[in-house]
Amino acid sequence: MLAPISHSEKAMPRYLFQFSYTPEAWAALVANPADRRGGIQALAEKLGGRLVEFSYAFGDYDGVAIFEAPDTTAMTAAVLASLGAGHLKATKTTLLIPVEEAVEAMRRAGQVSFQGPTAAH
């Protein structure tokens, strides 16, 4: 369970970052196992954010990280810096919407209507 943000802190947007290593990166990690969290946290801090979670995974991606970043520009810079290092072959970044914001969006959506496309007659 993630620690809640205190009311005195301004909540930064959170991003889910999924990644896959290149075969060369895996070979380097197998030859020299390393905990990558420190370097990733340092990158996030240089851009005004923080690493919330980092885990390896089974499935389409080798791992996931959750970042807090001050804005999409800072998160984009982190992704570009990561890709520029050459050890990642695939990434996917998703803005995470806090439950409270999603519930407010649901309330607002319930107060408006929208006409979708209709077939021509």
Beta strands, then each sheet from edge to edge (+ up, - down):
strand 1: 14-21
strand 2: 50-56
strand 3: 63-68
strand 4: 88-96
sheet 1: 2+ 3- 1+ 4-
end
